[in-house]
Amino acid sequence: MRLTPDPPLKKGLTAFEEYLDTFAIIFRCTDKPNSVVNFRFFFRRRIDTIAISAQAGLIKLEDPLAKLISSWSSLSQSTPEQWGDFDPRKGLAKTRVYFPEAQSINDILFLSELPASVRQQAPVLQGLGLENVIFTAIDYEGRTMNFYFLVLGVLSADQAVKYTDLVECLPSTEQELQDMEDLMGPFVIFAVTVEYETGWIARVAFYAMNVPKLPTVDERLVKFYKEAPSYDRQRSMIVAWSYGRLVLWPGGFEVYEGRIGVCWRVVGCAGNGCYCWLAFETIIELGLNIYSTQV
């Protein structure tokens, strides 16, 4: 049976239809109950996703977060790439910038589009050795920004505690630390999520790239791993351990947000690059079929 895509999703995919023959896809799932499976487009050449998204009515050019993507993209002379994250129910959810050469956190934060409350986080991050930014991202609905740092060296338990202290949450468990040590290798990719208006650090995450096996995960992610399709010759997973703040609601209920996210590329490999050879309608159906499984 052919599924009819939700209008926001089809609108987003239609905007980028002419680029869909030379890009890679990652599907993403978390262990957060009832969260959707979303997907990311890796465009294999430099395109102005902000202009394309605005022309399609997905975002507004005057949005300060959209302006940030353009400003970040102009920082480097090494051809930064812009990527898009899509939500099956809402369409375009995030825009990302990848820097082939790492950028200083000062260069990333000290832009006219950013309020002083955000810039004030620079010394806090630098004090933890978080200096080299290799990705940035903005979340249009959540009104947040992500900064992804490359940190050389094996992650230590003390280092992990200092990082999770940024959001004043419970530290990583012994099992999580062991999984990180087993899967990360000689460097750490660490992400910080900052609210645009307040400069408040809402979330942090540790990433392991190209991992060969699943870490300790729940049934939801095991199901996703088994059932989501992959067209790679060899699956290339990315695993993230994410930590959020303890939130005190008006009613006095305390919530701890922590999750593991697992994703991998859904592409075919050709030469030394990864390309997706799926037809446009196949991409829509594939995304909706994953979403409809309600993993």
Contacts in CASP RR format, 6 or more apart in sequence:
PFRMAT RR
TARGET T0000
AUTHOR 0000-0000-0000
METHOD contacts of the structure
MODEL  1
MRLTPDPPLKKGLTAFEEYLDTFAIIFRCTDKPNSVVNFRFFFRRRIDTI
AISAQAGLIKLEDPLAKLISSWSSLSQSTPEQWGDFDPRKGLAKTRVYFP
EAQSINDILFLSELPASVRQQAPVLQGLGLENVIFTAIDYEGRTMNFYFL
VLGVLSADQAVKYTDLVECLPSTEQELQDMEDLMGPFVIFAVTVEYETGW
IARVAFYAMNVPKLPTVDERLVKFYKEAPSYDRQRSMIVAWSYGRLVLWP
GGFEVYEGRIGVCWRVVGCAGNGCYCWLAFETIIELGLNIYSTQV
2 285 0 8 1.000
3 284 0 8 1.000
3 285 0 8 1.000
3 288 0 8 1.000
3 289 0 8 1.000
3 292 0 8 1.000
5 13 0 8 1.000
5 284 0 8 1.000
5 288 0 8 1.000
6 88 0 8 1.000
6 89 0 8 1.000
6 91 0 8 1.000
8 87 0 8 1.000
8 89 0 8 1.000
8 90 0 8 1.000
8 91 0 8 1.000
8 92 0 8 1.000
9 86 0 8 1.000
9 87 0 8 1.000
9 88 0 8 1.000
9 89 0 8 1.000
9 90 0 8 1.000
9 91 0 8 1.000
9 284 0 8 1.000
9 288 0 8 1.000
10 284 0 8 1.000
11 56 0 8 1.000
11 57 0 8 1.000
11 58 0 8 1.000
11 91 0 8 1.000
12 53 0 8 1.000
12 56 0 8 1.000
12 58 0 8 1.000
12 86 0 8 1.000
12 91 0 8 1.000
12 92 0 8 1.000
13 20 0 8 1.000
13 86 0 8 1.000
13 280 0 8 1.000
13 283 0 8 1.000
13 284 0 8 1.000
14 56 0 8 1.000
15 52 0 8 1.000
15 53 0 8 1.000
15 55 0 8 1.000
15 56 0 8 1.000
15 58 0 8 1.000
16 41 0 8 1.000
16 43 0 8 1.000
16 49 0 8 1.000
16 52 0 8 1.000
17 280 0 8 1.000
19 41 0 8 1.000
19 43 0 8 1.000
19 47 0 8 1.000
20 276 0 8 1.000
20 278 0 8 1.000
20 280 0 8 1.000
20 283 0 8 1.000
21 275 0 8 1.000
21 276 0 8 1.000
21 277 0 8 1.000
22 43 0 8 1.000
22 44 0 8 1.000
22 45 0 8 1.000
22 275 0 8 1.000
22 276 0 8 1.000
23 41 0 8 1.000
23 42 0 8 1.000
23 43 0 8 1.000
23 44 0 8 1.000
23 275 0 8 1.000
23 276 0 8 1.000
24 41 0 8 1.000
24 42 0 8 1.000
24 44 0 8 1.000
24 265 0 8 1.000
24 267 0 8 1.000
24 274 0 8 1.000
24 275 0 8 1.000
24 276 0 8 1.000
25 39 0 8 1.000
25 40 0 8 1.000
25 41 0 8 1.000
25 42 0 8 1.000
25 265 0 8 1.000
25 266 0 8 1.000
25 267 0 8 1.000
25 276 0 8 1.000
25 278 0 8 1.000
25 283 0 8 1.000
26 39 0 8 1.000
26 40 0 8 1.000
26 42 0 8 1.000
26 238 0 8 1.000
26 263 0 8 1.000
26 264 0 8 1.000
26 265 0 8 1.000
26 266 0 8 1.000
27 37 0 8 1.000
27 38 0 8 1.000
27 39 0 8 1.000
27 228 0 8 1.000
27 263 0 8 1.000
27 264 0 8 1.000
27 266 0 8 1.000
27 287 0 8 1.000
27 290 0 8 1.000
28 37 0 8 1.000
28 38 0 8 1.000
28 39 0 8 1.000
28 40 0 8 1.000
28 85 0 8 1.000
28 261 0 8 1.000
28 262 0 8 1.000
28 263 0 8 1.000
29 35 0 8 1.000
29 37 0 8 1.000
29 220 0 8 1.000
29 221 0 8 1.000
29 224 0 8 1.000
29 228 0 8 1.000
29 261 0 8 1.000
29 262 0 8 1.000
29 263 0 8 1.000
29 295 0 8 1.000
30 221 0 8 1.000
30 242 0 8 1.000
30 259 0 8 1.000
30 260 0 8 1.000
30 261 0 8 1.000
30 262 0 8 1.000
31 217 0 8 1.000
31 218 0 8 1.000
31 220 0 8 1.000
31 221 0 8 1.000
31 259 0 8 1.000
31 260 0 8 1.000
31 261 0 8 1.000
32 257 0 8 1.000
32 258 0 8 1.000
32 259 0 8 1.000
33 220 0 8 1.000
36 87 0 8 1.000
36 88 0 8 1.000
36 89 0 8 1.000
36 291 0 8 1.000
37 88 0 8 1.000
37 224 0 8 1.000
37 228 0 8 1.000
37 287 0 8 1.000
37 290 0 8 1.000
37 291 0 8 1.000
37 293 0 8 1.000
37 295 0 8 1.000
38 85 0 8 1.000
38 86 0 8 1.000
38 87 0 8 1.000
38 88 0 8 1.000
38 93 0 8 1.000
39 85 0 8 1.000
39 86 0 8 1.000
39 266 0 8 1.000
39 287 0 8 1.000
39 290 0 8 1.000
40 83 0 8 1.000
40 84 0 8 1.000
40 85 0 8 1.000
40 86 0 8 1.000
40 96 0 8 1.000
40 263 0 8 1.000
41 83 0 8 1.000
41 84 0 8 1.000
41 86 0 8 1.000
42 81 0 8 1.000
42 83 0 8 1.000
42 274 0 8 1.000
43 49 0 8 1.000
43 81 0 8 1.000
43 82 0 8 1.000
43 83 0 8 1.000
44 273 0 8 1.000
44 274 0 8 1.000
44 275 0 8 1.000
45 81 0 8 1.000
46 79 0 8 1.000
46 80 0 8 1.000
46 81 0 8 1.000
46 82 0 8 1.000
47 82 0 8 1.000
48 70 0 8 1.000
48 82 0 8 1.000
49 69 0 8 1.000
49 82 0 8 1.000
49 83 0 8 1.000
49 84 0 8 1.000
49 95 0 8 1.000
50 59 0 8 1.000
50 61 0 8 1.000
50 66 0 8 1.000
50 69 0 8 1.000
50 70 0 8 1.000
50 82 0 8 1.000
50 95 0 8 1.000
51 61 0 8 1.000
53 59 0 8 1.000
53 66 0 8 1.000
53 92 0 8 1.000
53 95 0 8 1.000
54 60 0 8 1.000
54 61 0 8 1.000
54 66 0 8 1.000
58 91 0 8 1.000
58 92 0 8 1.000
59 66 0 8 1.000
59 92 0 8 1.000
59 95 0 8 1.000
59 140 0 8 1.000
60 66 0 8 1.000
61 67 0 8 1.000
63 140 0 8 1.000
64 113 0 8 1.000
64 196 0 8 1.000
65 138 0 8 1.000
65 140 0 8 1.000
65 143 0 8 1.000
65 145 0 8 1.000
65 196 0 8 1.000
66 95 0 8 1.000
66 138 0 8 1.000
67 113 0 8 1.000
68 111 0 8 1.000
68 113 0 8 1.000
68 114 0 8 1.000
68 136 0 8 1.000
68 138 0 8 1.000
68 145 0 8 1.000
69 82 0 8 1.000
69 95 0 8 1.000
69 97 0 8 1.000
69 136 0 8 1.000
69 138 0 8 1.000
71 111 0 8 1.000
71 112 0 8 1.000
71 113 0 8 1.000
72 80 0 8 1.000
72 97 0 8 1.000
72 103 0 8 1.000
72 108 0 8 1.000
72 111 0 8 1.000
72 136 0 8 1.000
73 80 0 8 1.000
73 82 0 8 1.000
73 97 0 8 1.000
75 99 0 8 1.000
75 103 0 8 1.000
75 107 0 8 1.000
75 108 0 8 1.000
76 99 0 8 1.000
76 100 0 8 1.000
76 101 0 8 1.000
76 103 0 8 1.000
78 99 0 8 1.000
78 100 0 8 1.000
78 101 0 8 1.000
79 100 0 8 1.000
80 97 0 8 1.000
80 98 0 8 1.000
80 99 0 8 1.000
80 100 0 8 1.000
81 97 0 8 1.000
81 98 0 8 1.000
81 100 0 8 1.000
82 95 0 8 1.000
82 96 0 8 1.000
82 97 0 8 1.000
82 98 0 8 1.000
83 95 0 8 1.000
83 96 0 8 1.000
83 97 0 8 1.000
83 98 0 8 1.000
84 92 0 8 1.000
84 94 0 8 1.000
84 95 0 8 1.000
84 96 0 8 1.000
85 92 0 8 1.000
85 93 0 8 1.000
85 94 0 8 1.000
85 95 0 8 1.000
85 96 0 8 1.000
85 137 0 8 1.000
86 92 0 8 1.000
86 93 0 8 1.000
87 93 0 8 1.000
88 287 0 8 1.000
88 288 0 8 1.000
88 290 0 8 1.000
88 291 0 8 1.000
89 291 0 8 1.000
90 141 0 8 1.000
92 140 0 8 1.000
93 139 0 8 1.000
93 140 0 8 1.000
93 141 0 8 1.000
94 137 0 8 1.000
94 138 0 8 1.000
94 139 0 8 1.000
94 140 0 8 1.000
95 137 0 8 1.000
95 138 0 8 1.000
95 140 0 8 1.000
96 135 0 8 1.000
96 136 0 8 1.000
96 137 0 8 1.000
96 146 0 8 1.000
97 135 0 8 1.000
97 136 0 8 1.000
97 137 0 8 1.000
98 134 0 8 1.000
98 135 0 8 1.000
99 133 0 8 1.000
99 134 0 8 1.000
99 135 0 8 1.000
99 136 0 8 1.000
102 132 0 8 1.000
102 133 0 8 1.000
102 134 0 8 1.000
102 150 0 8 1.000
103 132 0 8 1.000
103 133 0 8 1.000
103 134 0 8 1.000
104 131 0 8 1.000
104 132 0 8 1.000
104 133 0 8 1.000
105 122 0 8 1.000
105 125 0 8 1.000
105 126 0 8 1.000
105 130 0 8 1.000
105 131 0 8 1.000
105 132 0 8 1.000
105 133 0 8 1.000
105 147 0 8 1.000
105 149 0 8 1.000
106 122 0 8 1.000
106 126 0 8 1.000
108 133 0 8 1.000
108 136 0 8 1.000
108 147 0 8 1.000
109 118 0 8 1.000
109 119 0 8 1.000
109 121 0 8 1.000
109 122 0 8 1.000
110 119 0 8 1.000
110 122 0 8 1.000
114 196 0 8 1.000
115 196 0 8 1.000
115 197 0 8 1.000
115 199 0 8 1.000
117 197 0 8 1.000
117 198 0 8 1.000
117 199 0 8 1.000
117 200 0 8 1.000
118 145 0 8 1.000
118 194 0 8 1.000
118 196 0 8 1.000
118 199 0 8 1.000
120 199 0 8 1.000
121 192 0 8 1.000
121 194 0 8 1.000
121 199 0 8 1.000
121 201 0 8 1.000
124 166 0 8 1.000
125 131 0 8 1.000
125 147 0 8 1.000
125 149 0 8 1.000
125 192 0 8 1.000
128 162 0 8 1.000
128 163 0 8 1.000
128 166 0 8 1.000
129 151 0 8 1.000
130 147 0 8 1.000
130 149 0 8 1.000
130 151 0 8 1.000
130 190 0 8 1.000
130 192 0 8 1.000
131 149 0 8 1.000
132 149 0 8 1.000
132 150 0 8 1.000
132 151 0 8 1.000
133 147 0 8 1.000
133 148 0 8 1.000
133 149 0 8 1.000
133 150 0 8 1.000
134 148 0 8 1.000
134 149 0 8 1.000
134 150 0 8 1.000
134 189 0 8 1.000
135 146 0 8 1.000
135 147 0 8 1.000
135 148 0 8 1.000
135 191 0 8 1.000
136 145 0 8 1.000
136 146 0 8 1.000
136 147 0 8 1.000
136 148 0 8 1.000
137 145 0 8 1.000
137 146 0 8 1.000
137 148 0 8 1.000
138 144 0 8 1.000
138 145 0 8 1.000
138 146 0 8 1.000
138 196 0 8 1.000
139 145 0 8 1.000
139 146 0 8 1.000
143 195 0 8 1.000
143 196 0 8 1.000
143 197 0 8 1.000
144 193 0 8 1.000
144 194 0 8 1.000
144 195 0 8 1.000
144 196 0 8 1.000
144 202 0 8 1.000
145 193 0 8 1.000
145 194 0 8 1.000
145 196 0 8 1.000
146 191 0 8 1.000
146 192 0 8 1.000
146 193 0 8 1.000
146 194 0 8 1.000
147 191 0 8 1.000
147 192 0 8 1.000
147 194 0 8 1.000
148 189 0 8 1.000
148 190 0 8 1.000
148 191 0 8 1.000
148 207 0 8 1.000
149 188 0 8 1.000
149 189 0 8 1.000
149 190 0 8 1.000
149 191 0 8 1.000
149 192 0 8 1.000
150 187 0 8 1.000
150 188 0 8 1.000
150 189 0 8 1.000
151 187 0 8 1.000
151 188 0 8 1.000
151 189 0 8 1.000
151 190 0 8 1.000
152 186 0 8 1.000
152 187 0 8 1.000
152 188 0 8 1.000
153 186 0 8 1.000
153 187 0 8 1.000
153 188 0 8 1.000
154 181 0 8 1.000
154 184 0 8 1.000
154 185 0 8 1.000
154 186 0 8 1.000
154 188 0 8 1.000
155 177 0 8 1.000
155 180 0 8 1.000
155 181 0 8 1.000
155 184 0 8 1.000
155 188 0 8 1.000
155 206 0 8 1.000
157 172 0 8 1.000
157 177 0 8 1.000
159 188 0 8 1.000
160 171 0 8 1.000
160 172 0 8 1.000
160 177 0 8 1.000
160 180 0 8 1.000
160 206 0 8 1.000
161 171 0 8 1.000
161 172 0 8 1.000
163 190 0 8 1.000
163 204 0 8 1.000
163 206 0 8 1.000
164 170 0 8 1.000
164 171 0 8 1.000
164 172 0 8 1.000
164 204 0 8 1.000
164 243 0 8 1.000
165 171 0 8 1.000
166 192 0 8 1.000
166 201 0 8 1.000
166 204 0 8 1.000
167 201 0 8 1.000
167 202 0 8 1.000
167 203 0 8 1.000
167 204 0 8 1.000
167 243 0 8 1.000
167 244 0 8 1.000
167 245 0 8 1.000
168 245 0 8 1.000
168 246 0 8 1.000
169 243 0 8 1.000
169 244 0 8 1.000
169 245 0 8 1.000
169 246 0 8 1.000
169 256 0 8 1.000
169 257 0 8 1.000
169 258 0 8 1.000
170 243 0 8 1.000
170 246 0 8 1.000
170 256 0 8 1.000
172 180 0 8 1.000
172 206 0 8 1.000
172 241 0 8 1.000
172 243 0 8 1.000
175 216 0 8 1.000
176 216 0 8 1.000
176 241 0 8 1.000
179 215 0 8 1.000
179 216 0 8 1.000
179 239 0 8 1.000
179 241 0 8 1.000
180 206 0 8 1.000
180 208 0 8 1.000
180 241 0 8 1.000
182 215 0 8 1.000
183 208 0 8 1.000
183 211 0 8 1.000
183 215 0 8 1.000
183 239 0 8 1.000
184 206 0 8 1.000
184 208 0 8 1.000
185 208 0 8 1.000
188 206 0 8 1.000
188 207 0 8 1.000
189 206 0 8 1.000
189 207 0 8 1.000
189 208 0 8 1.000
189 209 0 8 1.000
190 204 0 8 1.000
190 205 0 8 1.000
190 206 0 8 1.000
190 207 0 8 1.000
191 203 0 8 1.000
191 204 0 8 1.000
191 205 0 8 1.000
191 206 0 8 1.000
191 207 0 8 1.000
191 240 0 8 1.000
192 201 0 8 1.000
192 203 0 8 1.000
192 204 0 8 1.000
193 201 0 8 1.000
193 202 0 8 1.000
193 203 0 8 1.000
193 204 0 8 1.000
193 205 0 8 1.000
194 200 0 8 1.000
194 201 0 8 1.000
194 202 0 8 1.000
195 201 0 8 1.000
195 202 0 8 1.000
202 244 0 8 1.000
202 245 0 8 1.000
203 242 0 8 1.000
203 243 0 8 1.000
203 244 0 8 1.000
203 245 0 8 1.000
203 257 0 8 1.000
204 242 0 8 1.000
204 243 0 8 1.000
204 244 0 8 1.000
205 240 0 8 1.000
205 241 0 8 1.000
205 242 0 8 1.000
205 243 0 8 1.000
206 240 0 8 1.000
206 241 0 8 1.000
207 238 0 8 1.000
207 239 0 8 1.000
207 240 0 8 1.000
208 215 0 8 1.000
208 238 0 8 1.000
208 239 0 8 1.000
208 240 0 8 1.000
209 238 0 8 1.000
210 236 0 8 1.000
210 237 0 8 1.000
210 238 0 8 1.000
211 237 0 8 1.000
211 238 0 8 1.000
211 239 0 8 1.000
212 237 0 8 1.000
214 221 0 8 1.000
214 222 0 8 1.000
214 225 0 8 1.000
214 237 0 8 1.000
214 239 0 8 1.000
214 262 0 8 1.000
215 239 0 8 1.000
215 260 0 8 1.000
217 225 0 8 1.000
217 260 0 8 1.000
217 262 0 8 1.000
218 260 0 8 1.000
220 295 0 8 1.000
221 260 0 8 1.000
221 261 0 8 1.000
221 262 0 8 1.000
223 293 0 8 1.000
223 295 0 8 1.000
224 262 0 8 1.000
224 295 0 8 1.000
225 262 0 8 1.000
227 293 0 8 1.000
227 295 0 8 1.000
228 264 0 8 1.000
228 266 0 8 1.000
228 290 0 8 1.000
228 295 0 8 1.000
229 266 0 8 1.000
229 286 0 8 1.000
229 290 0 8 1.000
230 264 0 8 1.000
230 265 0 8 1.000
230 266 0 8 1.000
231 266 0 8 1.000
231 267 0 8 1.000
231 268 0 8 1.000
231 276 0 8 1.000
231 278 0 8 1.000
232 264 0 8 1.000
232 265 0 8 1.000
232 266 0 8 1.000
232 267 0 8 1.000
232 268 0 8 1.000
232 269 0 8 1.000
232 274 0 8 1.000
233 268 0 8 1.000
233 269 0 8 1.000
235 264 0 8 1.000
235 265 0 8 1.000
236 264 0 8 1.000
236 265 0 8 1.000
237 262 0 8 1.000
237 263 0 8 1.000
237 264 0 8 1.000
238 262 0 8 1.000
238 263 0 8 1.000
238 264 0 8 1.000
239 260 0 8 1.000
239 261 0 8 1.000
239 262 0 8 1.000
240 260 0 8 1.000
240 261 0 8 1.000
240 262 0 8 1.000
241 260 0 8 1.000
241 261 0 8 1.000
242 257 0 8 1.000
242 258 0 8 1.000
242 259 0 8 1.000
242 260 0 8 1.000
242 261 0 8 1.000
243 257 0 8 1.000
243 258 0 8 1.000
244 256 0 8 1.000
244 257 0 8 1.000
244 258 0 8 1.000
245 257 0 8 1.000
246 254 0 8 1.000
246 255 0 8 1.000
246 256 0 8 1.000
247 254 0 8 1.000
247 255 0 8 1.000
247 257 0 8 1.000
248 254 0 8 1.000
249 255 0 8 1.000
265 274 0 8 1.000
266 276 0 8 1.000
266 286 0 8 1.000
267 274 0 8 1.000
267 275 0 8 1.000
267 276 0 8 1.000
268 274 0 8 1.000
268 275 0 8 1.000
268 276 0 8 1.000
268 277 0 8 1.000
269 275 0 8 1.000
276 283 0 8 1.000
278 286 0 8 1.000
END
